[in-house]
Amino acid sequence: MSSQGTRETVVSAPGKVLIAGGYLVLDPTHPGLVVSTSSRFYCHAQSQTSQAASVNASASSRTITVRSPQFVDAVWVYTASAVPAASSGDDATNKQHWIIEQTAESRQKAGRNPFVSLALTYTLRLAAELNDSDEIEAIFQQAGHKGIEITVAADNDFYSQRDTLDLPEGTAPTVDQLTNLAPFSAQKCRIGDVHKTGLGSSAAMTTSLVACFLLHLQAVVPNGPGSLATEDLALIHNLAQLAHCAAQGKIGSGFDVSAAIWGSQLYRRFEPKVLQACLDEGEKVPTEGEETPEQRQARLSARIELLPVLDPYNPLWVAAPVAESGDSQSTATEGLAAASDHHVPKPAPLQLPPGLDLLLADVDAGSNTPSLVSKVLAWRKEKAEWAKQLYNVIASSNQGLADNLLRLRLLHASDSGAYEEHVDSAAKQLSTEWDATLKTLPRDADDQQDGDEHIPAVDLRVTPRTVLQALIDVRNSLRSIRAGMRELGQRAGVPIEPPEIGSLIKKISDQVPGVVGGSIPGAGGFDAFYIIYLKSAKSPRNLSQLWDEIHMVKEEAESKLTLGPLLSRAGGAKTTTEETSNDAVDESGPVSALLKKLKASEHAGQDFGLRLEKTDSVEGLKEALARCA
């Protein structure tokens, strides 16, 4: 990663789709099903490493420049300084506070960007706690007058490309047009004016930035070629959650940051109070000269040590015990993950089974997500008993979806050839025809197993009936989730599933072969929707063909919605080195056998979640960096 006196660090993090758990995921009692996407956010850091650079370096301040090649006037320049702490005892004698300030010129031209500035300041603070302050100083001195230069760039799917393609109003891009766009295409606006597609750009950017900067400051070191220890991933996760919450001004659900680290998963929210003391500090990044010395000292005096809070072993990062509420139970997915002997708390991996994929549609409208959430929370507070009952109904459907997806993965792991054959058959049919087909299939001699204590709790026989029944159960779970979310929206008076979008999702699900179902992700609204569909290995449909079928349904329905495709597909769950080497405690036990079967169904050779990259390996990244030069 080093050449001729320069050092590079490149990190990427995926976007996300919350396919189930909207609103409920704010409560750790209820998990959310999060699918990471193939679209990723990249962060590239570069600085000099030659000793000669330190000769001319300023001893009082260091420069950090963050650029985005995709937006107008997107250059944020900061100076980092180590200032002595006010002496309040023997322990404070040698202590320093690292602070950053935005330059006045950068503030005037680019404006403030709290996601960037707070990510930098919290990362710098944590790095100074992990390493001696002199080591941080040495890195900045070696960097010379240019300091540390950081570039952030997102895959095109994070932003609507209608303006980029100069499309007339009411016209959506085609798959071919999006495919032919150059990677990291420049938008024609400032970052605050861009139309986002709901893939979690702020969380993916924040996560990739804190990881890249922490690595570049050498506060965290890879434990092998292109990999990080699970403990370090958990630390970066906690740091990113802090920076993201501080930038938002509140403690959110956190599933988007979690997906940026761990990929697809069954997510339960951490205990919010773990971050409250940090947020109460009132950390900020002022413009140079904005603070008086007294104001700065008051701000620094309010600081607490970050590492005890962000420590991966801090129990508050684990979701509150489910048993305390009595309203929910752990899912089968979490039960299997718990048997994997993880020493560092992490969410249970849960990805779409082989043969199933995600299609995402960008809707040319907009929703104010904070407004939707605030109204639902207000209704929940006012109608607490009714809300509790409805939440439990939706939670049951969410859990059913998680368990049925797990069942399909186990079936694939048990006999991948037979599984793919049966999925191929189902992919040729409408999902509304599956029930009639199931009735024609011979039964699987269930009665012969009654009373046999040696039969495992999960039936792994792969037959046309077991596969099709599992697909039907996934379909039914998706239907139930949509019905529950519609009811929630009606009760709270918000468009969680707008009728025009809900009607179209139903028609697509009923009229396009192989479509299992769909819904509106996250908090709902008019931004986007997703479709889960079957991929036939024998008669594959490319994305253009699938969208042609969707547009035919839309035209027959006389829908006025403007739908644009996204190229993102479903990503998988991150596998760490510890899991690879230590699958389970008892290799002969049934739990171990299940875990090994699950590992056999992982997408081989792919690294999901947070990923260390090389510039030359990312298509278009070198050209994007050149645009910033």
C-alpha positions as CSV (number, residue, x, y, z in Angstrom):
1,M,0.0,0.0,0.0
2,S,3.1,2.3,0.0
3,S,5.1,3.6,-2.9
4,Q,7.8,6.3,-3.2
5,G,7.0,8.1,0.1
6,T,3.3,7.9,0.0
7,R,0.9,5.7,2.0
8,E,-2.6,4.9,1.0
9,T,-5.5,3.4,2.9
10,V,-8.7,2.4,1.1
11,V,-11.9,1.2,2.9
12,S,-15.4,0.5,1.6
13,A,-18.7,-0.1,3.3
14,P,-22.0,-1.3,1.8
15,G,-25.4,0.3,1.7
16,K,-28.5,-1.3,3.3
17,V,-32.1,-2.2,2.8
18,L,-34.3,-2.8,5.9
19,I,-36.6,-5.4,4.5
20,A,-38.5,-5.9,7.7
21,G,-38.5,-4.2,11.1
22,G,-39.4,-0.6,10.2
23,Y,-40.2,1.4,13.4
24,L,-40.0,-1.8,15.5
25,V,-36.2,-1.8,15.2
26,L,-36.1,1.2,17.5
27,D,-36.9,-1.2,20.3
28,P,-34.3,-4.0,21.1
29,T,-37.2,-6.3,21.9
30,H,-37.8,-6.5,18.1
31,P,-35.1,-7.3,15.6
32,G,-34.9,-6.0,12.0
33,L,-33.9,-7.9,8.9
34,V,-31.2,-5.9,7.1
35,V,-29.8,-6.8,3.7
36,S,-26.6,-5.1,2.7
37,T,-26.2,-4.1,-0.9
38,S,-23.7,-4.5,-3.6
39,S,-23.4,-0.7,-3.9
40,R,-20.6,0.6,-1.7
41,F,-19.2,3.8,-0.3
42,Y,-15.4,4.2,-0.7
43,C,-12.9,6.2,1.4
44,H,-9.3,6.8,0.3
45,A,-6.7,8.4,2.5
46,Q,-3.2,9.4,1.4
47,S,-0.3,11.1,3.0
48,Q,3.5,11.3,2.6
49,T,5.7,9.1,4.7
50,S,9.2,10.5,4.0
51,Q,11.2,11.9,6.9
52,A,12.0,15.0,4.8
53,A,8.4,16.1,4.9
54,S,8.6,16.6,8.7
55,V,11.3,19.2,8.4
56,N,9.0,21.8,6.9
57,A,5.9,20.8,8.8
58,S,4.2,23.2,11.2
59,A,4.5,22.1,14.8
60,S,1.2,23.6,15.8
61,S,-1.4,22.4,13.3
62,R,-1.9,19.7,10.7
63,T,-4.1,19.7,7.7
64,I,-6.9,17.2,6.9
65,T,-8.6,17.7,3.6
66,V,-11.7,15.7,2.6
67,R,-13.0,15.8,-0.9
68,S,-15.8,14.3,-2.9
69,P,-15.4,14.2,-6.7
70,Q,-19.1,13.8,-7.2
71,F,-20.4,17.1,-5.9
72,V,-20.0,20.8,-6.5
73,D,-17.7,22.6,-4.0
74,A,-17.3,19.5,-2.0
75,V,-13.9,20.2,-0.3
76,W,-13.8,20.4,3.4
77,V,-10.5,21.5,4.9
78,Y,-9.6,21.2,8.6
79,T,-6.6,21.8,10.8
80,A,-5.8,19.4,13.6
81,S,-4.1,20.6,16.8
82,A,-2.9,19.1,20.0
83,V,-3.6,21.5,22.9
84,P,-2.7,20.9,26.5
85,A,-5.4,20.1,29.0
86,A,-6.1,22.5,31.8
87,S,-4.1,21.3,34.8
88,S,-6.5,19.9,37.4
89,G,-4.1,17.5,39.2
90,D,-1.2,15.2,38.6
91,D,-3.0,13.1,36.0
92,A,-3.5,16.1,33.7
93,T,0.2,17.2,33.6
94,N,1.1,15.6,30.3
95,K,-2.4,15.2,28.8
96,Q,-3.3,16.7,25.5
97,H,-6.5,17.2,23.7
98,W,-6.6,16.7,19.9
99,I,-9.1,19.1,18.2
100,I,-10.0,20.0,14.7
101,E,-11.3,23.2,13.2
102,Q,-12.6,23.9,9.8
103,T,-10.8,26.6,7.8
104,A,-12.7,29.8,7.2
105,E,-12.3,29.5,3.4
106,S,-13.6,26.0,3.4
107,R,-16.5,26.9,5.6
108,Q,-17.5,29.7,3.3
109,K,-17.3,27.7,0.1
110,A,-18.3,24.2,1.1
111,G,-20.4,24.8,4.2
112,R,-20.4,22.6,7.3
113,N,-20.6,18.8,7.0
114,P,-21.2,17.4,10.4
115,F,-21.0,13.7,9.2
116,V,-17.5,14.4,7.9
117,S,-16.2,16.7,10.7
118,L,-17.5,14.7,13.6
119,A,-16.3,11.5,12.1
120,L,-12.8,13.0,11.9
121,T,-12.8,14.5,15.4
122,Y,-14.1,11.4,17.2
123,T,-11.7,9.2,15.3
124,L,-8.7,11.5,16.1
125,R,-9.7,11.5,19.8
126,L,-9.9,7.7,19.9
127,A,-6.7,7.2,18.0
128,A,-4.9,9.4,20.5
129,E,-6.3,7.2,23.3
130,L,-5.2,4.0,21.6
131,N,-1.8,5.3,20.6
132,D,0.6,7.7,22.2
133,S,-0.1,11.3,21.2
134,D,3.5,11.5,19.8
135,E,2.7,8.8,17.3
136,I,-0.2,10.8,15.9
137,E,2.1,13.8,15.9
138,A,4.7,11.9,13.9
139,I,2.2,10.8,11.2
140,F,1.1,14.4,10.7
141,Q,4.7,15.7,10.6
142,Q,5.6,13.1,8.0
143,A,2.6,14.1,5.9
144,G,4.1,17.6,5.3
145,H,2.2,20.7,4.2
146,K,-0.5,18.7,2.3
147,G,-1.4,16.8,5.4
148,I,-3.7,13.8,5.1
149,E,-5.9,13.9,2.0
150,I,-9.1,11.9,2.1
151,T,-11.5,11.3,-0.8
152,V,-15.0,9.9,-0.3
153,A,-16.9,8.5,-3.3
154,A,-20.1,6.5,-3.6
155,D,-21.3,4.0,-6.1
156,N,-23.9,5.6,-8.4
157,D,-26.9,3.8,-6.9
158,F,-26.7,5.9,-3.8
159,Y,-28.0,8.9,-5.8
160,S,-30.7,9.4,-8.4
161,Q,-29.1,9.7,-11.8
162,R,-32.0,11.5,-13.6
163,D,-30.3,14.8,-13.7
164,T,-26.9,13.3,-14.5
165,L,-28.5,11.7,-17.6
166,D,-30.4,14.9,-18.5
167,L,-33.7,13.0,-18.5
168,P,-37.0,14.9,-19.0
169,E,-39.2,15.3,-16.0
170,G,-41.2,12.2,-15.3
171,T,-38.7,10.0,-17.2
172,A,-36.8,7.2,-15.4
173,P,-33.4,5.9,-16.5
174,T,-33.1,2.5,-18.0
175,V,-30.9,-0.4,-16.8
176,D,-28.7,0.1,-19.9
177,Q,-28.3,3.9,-19.2
178,L,-27.3,3.2,-15.6
179,T,-24.9,0.4,-16.6
180,N,-23.2,2.7,-19.1
181,L,-22.6,5.5,-16.6
182,A,-19.0,5.9,-15.5
183,P,-18.4,4.8,-11.9
184,F,-18.7,7.6,-9.3
185,S,-20.5,9.9,-11.8
186,A,-20.4,13.6,-10.9
187,Q,-23.7,15.1,-9.8
188,K,-24.7,18.6,-11.0
189,C,-25.4,19.9,-7.5
190,R,-24.0,20.5,-4.0
191,I,-24.2,17.5,-1.7
192,G,-27.1,19.0,0.3
193,D,-29.3,19.1,-2.8
194,V,-28.8,15.6,-4.2
195,H,-31.7,13.2,-4.5
196,K,-30.8,10.1,-2.5
197,T,-32.2,6.6,-3.1
198,G,-32.4,5.5,0.5
199,L,-29.5,3.1,0.6
200,G,-27.9,4.7,3.7
201,S,-25.3,7.0,2.2
202,S,-24.6,8.9,5.4
203,A,-24.1,5.8,7.4
204,A,-21.9,4.1,4.8
205,M,-19.9,7.3,4.3
206,T,-19.4,7.8,8.1
207,T,-18.4,4.2,8.6
208,S,-15.9,4.0,5.8
209,L,-14.5,7.4,6.8
210,V,-13.9,6.5,10.5
211,A,-12.5,3.1,9.5
212,C,-10.2,4.6,6.9
213,F,-8.9,7.4,9.1
214,L,-8.4,5.1,12.1
215,L,-6.4,2.7,10.0
216,H,-4.4,5.6,8.4
217,L,-3.5,6.9,11.8
218,Q,-2.3,3.3,12.6
219,A,-4.5,3.1,15.7
220,V,-5.9,-0.1,14.3
221,V,-3.7,-2.5,12.2
222,P,-5.0,-5.2,9.8
223,N,-4.4,-8.7,11.2
224,G,-3.6,-10.1,7.8
225,P,-3.8,-9.3,4.1
226,G,-6.9,-7.3,3.7
227,S,-8.6,-8.3,7.0
228,L,-9.4,-6.9,10.4
229,A,-9.9,-8.7,13.6
230,T,-13.5,-9.1,14.8
231,E,-12.6,-7.0,17.9
232,D,-11.3,-4.1,15.7
233,L,-14.5,-4.3,13.5
234,A,-16.6,-4.0,16.6
235,L,-14.6,-1.0,17.8
236,I,-15.0,0.7,14.4
237,H,-18.7,-0.1,14.5
238,N,-19.1,1.6,17.9
239,L,-17.1,4.6,16.8
240,A,-19.1,5.0,13.7
241,Q,-22.4,4.7,15.7
242,L,-21.2,7.6,17.9
243,A,-20.1,9.8,15.0
244,H,-23.3,9.1,13.1
245,C,-25.6,9.7,16.0
246,A,-23.7,13.0,16.9
247,A,-24.1,14.2,13.3
248,Q,-27.8,13.4,13.3
249,G,-28.3,15.0,16.7
250,K,-29.9,11.9,18.1
251,I,-29.4,8.3,18.8
252,G,-31.0,6.4,15.9
253,S,-31.8,2.8,15.5
254,G,-28.2,2.1,14.2
255,F,-29.1,-0.7,11.8
256,D,-27.6,1.2,8.8
257,V,-24.2,1.6,10.5
258,S,-24.3,-2.0,11.6
259,A,-25.0,-3.2,8.1
260,A,-22.0,-1.1,6.9
261,I,-19.8,-3.2,9.2
262,W,-21.3,-6.6,9.3
263,G,-23.3,-6.9,6.1
264,S,-26.7,-8.6,6.0
265,Q,-28.0,-9.5,9.4
266,L,-30.7,-9.8,12.0
267,Y,-30.2,-6.6,13.9
268,R,-31.2,-5.7,17.5
269,R,-30.6,-2.2,18.7
270,F,-27.9,-1.5,21.3
271,E,-28.7,0.1,24.6
272,P,-29.1,3.9,23.6
273,K,-27.7,5.1,27.0
274,V,-24.3,3.8,26.0
275,L,-23.7,6.9,23.9
276,Q,-25.6,9.4,25.9
277,A,-22.7,10.7,28.0
278,C,-20.6,11.2,24.8
279,L,-23.4,13.1,23.1
280,D,-23.9,15.2,26.3
281,E,-20.4,16.5,25.8
282,G,-21.6,18.7,23.0
283,E,-18.6,18.0,20.8
284,K,-18.4,20.2,17.7
285,V,-16.0,21.3,15.0
286,P,-15.9,25.1,14.9
287,T,-14.6,27.3,12.2
288,E,-11.1,28.8,12.9
289,G,-11.5,31.7,15.2
290,E,-15.1,31.0,16.0
291,E,-14.5,29.9,19.6
292,T,-13.0,32.0,22.4
293,P,-10.3,30.4,24.5
294,E,-12.8,30.2,27.3
295,Q,-15.4,28.5,25.2
296,R,-12.8,26.0,23.9
297,Q,-11.6,25.2,27.4
298,A,-15.2,24.6,28.6
299,R,-15.8,22.3,25.7
300,L,-12.7,20.3,26.3
301,S,-13.3,20.1,30.0
302,A,-16.6,18.4,29.2
303,R,-14.9,15.6,27.3
304,I,-14.8,12.1,28.6
305,E,-12.6,9.1,27.7
306,L,-14.0,7.5,24.6
307,L,-12.4,4.0,24.8
308,P,-14.3,2.8,27.9
309,V,-17.5,3.7,26.1
310,L,-16.6,2.3,22.7
311,D,-14.9,-0.8,24.1
312,P,-16.3,-3.8,22.2
313,Y,-16.7,-5.6,25.5
314,N,-18.9,-2.9,27.0
315,P,-22.1,-4.8,27.8
316,L,-24.3,-1.9,26.9
317,W,-23.4,-2.6,23.2
318,V,-25.3,-5.8,23.5
319,A,-29.1,-5.5,22.9
320,A,-31.0,-5.5,26.2
321,P,-32.1,-9.0,27.3
322,V,-35.2,-10.0,25.5
323,A,-36.7,-11.7,28.5
324,E,-37.1,-8.4,30.4
325,S,-40.0,-7.3,28.2
326,G,-41.6,-10.7,27.9
327,D,-42.9,-9.7,24.4
328,S,-40.4,-11.4,22.2
329,Q,-38.1,-14.4,22.0
330,S,-34.8,-15.0,20.3
331,T,-35.1,-16.2,16.7
332,A,-33.6,-19.5,15.4
333,T,-31.1,-17.4,13.5
334,E,-29.8,-15.8,16.7
335,G,-29.7,-19.2,18.4
336,L,-27.4,-20.6,15.7
337,A,-25.2,-17.6,15.8
338,A,-24.9,-17.8,19.5
339,A,-23.5,-21.3,19.1
340,S,-20.7,-20.1,17.0
341,D,-18.5,-19.2,20.0
342,H,-18.0,-15.5,19.2
343,H,-16.1,-13.7,21.9
344,V,-17.0,-10.2,20.6
345,P,-20.7,-9.4,20.4
346,K,-21.9,-9.0,16.8
347,P,-25.3,-9.4,15.1
348,A,-26.6,-12.7,13.8
349,P,-25.8,-13.0,10.1
350,L,-28.8,-13.5,7.9
351,Q,-28.6,-13.1,4.2
352,L,-31.0,-14.0,1.4
353,P,-30.8,-17.7,0.5
354,P,-29.1,-18.8,-2.7
355,G,-31.6,-18.4,-5.6
356,L,-33.2,-15.4,-4.1
357,D,-32.2,-11.8,-4.9
358,L,-33.3,-8.2,-4.3
359,L,-34.6,-5.8,-6.9
360,L,-34.7,-2.1,-5.9
361,A,-36.9,0.6,-7.5
362,D,-36.2,4.3,-7.1
363,V,-39.5,6.2,-7.0
364,D,-39.5,9.8,-8.3
365,A,-41.1,11.2,-5.2
366,G,-39.9,12.0,-1.7
367,S,-40.6,11.3,1.9
368,N,-39.6,13.1,5.1
369,T,-38.5,10.1,7.1
370,P,-38.0,12.0,10.4
371,S,-41.5,13.3,10.1
372,L,-42.9,9.8,9.5
373,V,-41.1,8.4,12.4
374,S,-42.1,11.2,14.8
375,K,-45.8,10.8,14.0
376,V,-45.6,7.0,14.5
377,L,-43.9,7.4,17.8
378,A,-46.4,10.0,18.9
379,W,-49.3,7.7,18.0
380,R,-47.5,4.8,19.8
381,K,-47.2,6.9,23.0
382,E,-50.9,8.0,22.8
383,K,-52.3,4.6,22.0
384,A,-49.8,2.5,23.9
385,E,-51.9,-0.7,24.4
386,W,-53.1,-0.9,20.8
387,A,-49.6,-0.1,19.5
388,K,-48.2,-2.9,21.7
389,Q,-50.6,-5.4,20.2
390,L,-50.0,-4.3,16.6
391,Y,-46.2,-4.3,17.1
392,N,-46.3,-7.8,18.4
393,V,-48.3,-9.0,15.4
394,I,-45.8,-7.3,13.0
395,A,-42.9,-8.7,15.0
396,S,-44.3,-12.2,14.7
397,S,-44.4,-11.8,10.9
398,N,-40.8,-10.4,10.9
399,Q,-39.6,-13.4,12.9
400,G,-41.4,-15.8,10.5
401,L,-39.6,-14.2,7.6
402,A,-36.3,-14.6,9.3
403,D,-36.9,-18.2,10.2
404,N,-38.2,-19.1,6.7
405,L,-35.2,-17.5,5.1
406,L,-32.9,-19.5,7.4
407,R,-34.9,-22.7,6.5
408,L,-34.2,-22.1,2.8
409,R,-30.5,-21.6,3.4
410,L,-30.4,-24.9,5.4
411,L,-32.1,-26.7,2.5
412,H,-29.6,-25.4,0.1
413,A,-26.7,-26.4,2.3
414,S,-28.2,-29.9,2.7
415,D,-28.4,-30.6,-1.1
416,S,-27.6,-27.6,-3.3
417,G,-28.2,-29.4,-6.6
418,A,-31.8,-30.6,-5.7
419,Y,-32.5,-27.2,-4.1
420,E,-31.5,-25.3,-7.3
421,E,-33.7,-27.6,-9.4
422,H,-36.8,-27.0,-7.3
423,V,-36.1,-23.2,-7.2
424,D,-35.9,-23.2,-11.0
425,S,-39.3,-24.9,-11.2
426,A,-40.8,-22.3,-8.8
427,A,-39.2,-19.4,-10.7
428,K,-41.1,-20.3,-13.9
429,Q,-44.5,-19.9,-12.1
430,L,-46.4,-17.1,-10.6
431,S,-46.2,-17.1,-6.8
432,T,-50.0,-17.2,-6.8
433,E,-49.8,-20.6,-8.5
434,W,-47.5,-22.2,-5.9
435,D,-50.3,-23.3,-3.5
436,A,-52.1,-25.3,-6.2
437,T,-48.8,-26.8,-7.3
438,L,-48.1,-27.8,-3.7
439,K,-51.3,-29.8,-3.6
440,T,-50.2,-31.9,-6.5
441,L,-46.9,-32.9,-5.0
442,P,-46.5,-36.2,-3.1
443,R,-46.2,-35.9,0.6
444,D,-42.8,-36.6,2.2
445,A,-43.8,-39.3,4.6
446,D,-43.9,-37.0,7.6
447,D,-45.8,-39.6,9.6
448,Q,-42.8,-42.0,9.5
449,Q,-40.8,-39.5,11.6
450,D,-43.3,-39.1,14.4
451,G,-41.7,-40.1,17.7
452,D,-38.2,-40.5,16.3
453,E,-36.0,-38.6,18.8
454,H,-33.0,-38.7,16.5
455,I,-34.6,-36.6,13.8
456,P,-33.2,-33.0,14.0
457,A,-35.6,-30.2,14.9
458,V,-35.0,-28.6,11.4
459,D,-36.1,-30.9,8.5
460,L,-33.2,-30.8,6.0
461,R,-34.7,-33.1,3.4
462,V,-34.7,-31.4,0.1
463,T,-37.8,-32.3,-1.9
464,P,-40.1,-30.4,-4.2
465,R,-42.5,-30.1,-1.4
466,T,-40.1,-28.8,1.3
467,V,-38.6,-26.2,-1.0
468,L,-41.9,-25.0,-2.3
469,Q,-43.5,-24.9,1.1
470,A,-40.6,-22.8,2.4
471,L,-41.0,-20.4,-0.5
472,I,-44.7,-20.1,0.2
473,D,-44.0,-19.4,3.8
474,V,-41.6,-16.6,2.8
475,R,-44.2,-15.2,0.5
476,N,-46.9,-15.3,3.2
477,S,-44.5,-13.6,5.7
478,L,-43.9,-10.8,3.3
479,R,-47.7,-10.4,2.8
480,S,-48.3,-10.3,6.5
481,I,-45.6,-7.7,7.1
482,R,-47.1,-5.5,4.4
483,A,-50.5,-5.8,5.9
484,G,-49.2,-4.9,9.4
485,M,-47.3,-1.9,8.1
486,R,-50.3,-0.7,6.2
487,E,-52.4,-0.9,9.4
488,L,-49.7,0.9,11.3
489,G,-49.7,3.7,8.8
490,Q,-53.4,4.0,8.8
491,R,-53.5,4.2,12.6
492,A,-50.7,6.7,12.8
493,G,-52.0,8.8,9.9
494,V,-48.8,8.5,7.8
495,P,-48.2,7.0,4.3
496,I,-46.0,4.0,5.4
497,E,-47.3,2.2,2.3
498,P,-48.9,4.7,0.0
499,P,-51.8,3.0,-1.8
500,E,-50.5,3.6,-5.3
501,I,-47.2,1.9,-4.4
502,G,-48.8,-0.9,-2.4
503,S,-51.1,-1.7,-5.3
504,L,-48.2,-1.8,-7.7
505,I,-46.1,-4.1,-5.4
506,K,-49.1,-6.5,-5.2
507,K,-49.6,-6.6,-9.0
508,I,-45.9,-7.2,-9.6
509,S,-45.9,-10.0,-7.0
510,D,-49.0,-11.6,-8.5
511,Q,-48.2,-11.1,-12.2
512,V,-44.5,-11.5,-12.7
513,P,-43.2,-15.1,-12.6
514,G,-40.8,-15.9,-9.8
515,V,-41.5,-12.8,-7.7
516,V,-41.9,-13.9,-4.1
517,G,-43.1,-10.5,-2.8
518,G,-42.0,-7.1,-1.8
519,S,-42.5,-4.0,0.4
520,I,-41.3,-0.5,1.1
521,P,-38.1,-0.6,3.1
522,G,-37.4,1.1,6.4
523,A,-39.8,3.8,7.5
524,G,-41.8,3.5,4.2
525,G,-43.1,6.4,2.2
526,F,-42.6,7.3,-1.5
527,D,-38.8,6.9,-1.8
528,A,-38.4,3.4,-3.0
529,F,-39.6,-0.2,-2.8
530,Y,-38.0,-3.6,-3.1
531,I,-38.9,-6.9,-4.7
532,I,-37.6,-10.3,-3.7
533,Y,-37.5,-12.7,-6.7
534,L,-36.2,-16.1,-7.7
535,K,-33.2,-16.5,-10.0
536,S,-33.4,-19.4,-12.3
537,A,-30.1,-21.1,-13.0
538,K,-31.4,-22.8,-16.2
539,S,-33.4,-19.9,-17.6
540,P,-31.8,-16.7,-16.1
541,R,-33.4,-13.3,-16.6
542,N,-31.1,-10.3,-16.6
543,L,-32.1,-7.1,-14.8
544,S,-33.3,-5.5,-18.1
545,Q,-35.7,-8.4,-18.8
546,L,-37.1,-8.3,-15.3
547,W,-37.7,-4.5,-15.5
548,D,-39.4,-5.0,-18.9
549,E,-41.9,-7.3,-17.1
550,I,-42.3,-4.8,-14.3
551,H,-43.0,-1.9,-16.7
552,M,-45.6,-4.0,-18.5
553,V,-47.4,-4.6,-15.2
554,K,-47.2,-0.8,-14.4
555,E,-48.6,0.1,-17.8
556,E,-51.5,-2.3,-17.5
557,A,-52.2,-0.9,-14.1
558,E,-52.1,2.7,-15.5
559,S,-49.9,3.7,-12.7
560,K,-48.6,7.3,-12.8
561,L,-45.5,6.5,-10.7
562,T,-42.1,7.2,-12.2
563,L,-40.0,4.1,-11.4
564,G,-36.3,4.0,-12.0
565,P,-34.2,0.8,-11.6
566,L,-31.2,0.6,-9.3
567,L,-28.4,-1.8,-10.1
568,S,-27.8,-2.8,-6.5
569,R,-28.2,-6.4,-5.6
570,A,-28.4,-8.2,-2.3
571,G,-25.1,-8.5,-0.4
572,G,-24.2,-11.2,2.1
573,A,-23.0,-11.3,5.7
574,K,-19.5,-10.7,6.8
575,T,-17.4,-13.7,7.8
576,T,-14.5,-13.0,10.1
577,T,-11.2,-15.0,10.4
578,E,-12.2,-16.2,13.9
579,E,-15.4,-17.8,12.5
580,T,-13.5,-19.5,9.7
581,S,-11.0,-21.1,12.1
582,N,-13.4,-21.9,14.9
583,D,-16.8,-22.8,13.5
584,A,-18.1,-24.4,16.7
585,V,-17.1,-25.9,20.0
586,D,-18.3,-29.5,19.4
587,E,-17.6,-30.7,15.8
588,S,-19.7,-33.8,16.3
589,G,-22.8,-32.0,17.7
590,P,-25.9,-31.2,15.7
591,V,-25.4,-27.5,16.2
592,S,-22.0,-27.7,14.7
593,A,-23.3,-29.7,11.7
594,L,-25.9,-27.0,11.1
595,L,-23.3,-24.2,11.3
596,K,-21.0,-26.0,8.9
597,K,-23.9,-26.5,6.4
598,L,-24.7,-22.8,6.7
599,K,-21.1,-21.9,5.9
600,A,-21.3,-24.2,2.8
601,S,-24.1,-22.0,1.5
602,E,-22.1,-18.7,1.9
603,H,-21.1,-16.8,-1.2
604,A,-17.7,-18.3,-1.6
605,G,-14.7,-15.9,-2.0
606,Q,-16.6,-12.7,-1.4
607,D,-16.0,-10.3,1.5
608,F,-19.2,-8.5,2.7
609,G,-19.6,-5.7,5.1
610,L,-16.6,-3.4,5.8
611,R,-13.8,-4.2,3.4
612,L,-10.2,-3.1,3.0
613,E,-9.5,-2.3,-0.7
614,K,-6.8,-1.5,-3.1
615,T,-7.2,1.5,-5.4
616,D,-6.4,-0.5,-8.6
617,S,-9.0,-3.1,-7.8
618,V,-11.9,-0.7,-7.6
619,E,-13.2,0.2,-11.1
620,G,-13.2,3.9,-11.7
621,L,-11.6,4.8,-8.3
622,K,-8.3,6.0,-9.7
623,E,-10.1,8.2,-12.2
624,A,-12.3,9.6,-9.4
625,L,-9.2,10.4,-7.4
626,A,-7.6,12.2,-10.3
627,R,-10.6,14.5,-10.6
628,C,-9.8,15.7,-7.0
629,A,-6.1,16.3,-7.8
